[in-house]
Amino acid sequence: MNPDELRERTKTFAKRIVRLCRELPRTQVAKLIGNQVFRSGTSIGANYRAACRGRSRPDFISKPGIVLEETDETLYWLEILAETEVVSAEMLAPLARECRELPAIFVASLNTAKR
């Protein structure tokens, strides 16, 4: 996957996170968890874009680590939403699947950059 495609994929993921947060129940728990998933889920693409603009090879190599952390955190919050039954697991399954796929792509990209 080339950088432009990955940039678009992470942006699409962020938009899906925004839509999810709009649909969360209007409870205090959903609001608190929603804030967390919103922040981490939308920062994946923003941090990936920053990595693409890295000023040096070491700069590019360090930023995907942040992207991986944010992806893992997003998956954690999606799991919490499902496991506490704030939202059905079925509704979250496509987002969770994407959260599991993105790290493999970032790691492959990072390994290519290290070579």
Secondary structure as GFF3:
##gff-version 3
##sequence-region A 1 115
A	DSSP	alpha_helix	3	23	.	.	.	ID=ss1
A	DSSP	alpha_helix	28	52	.	.	.	ID=ss2
A	DSSP	alpha_helix	57	83	.	.	.	ID=ss3
A	DSSP	alpha_helix	89	114	.	.	.	ID=ss4
###
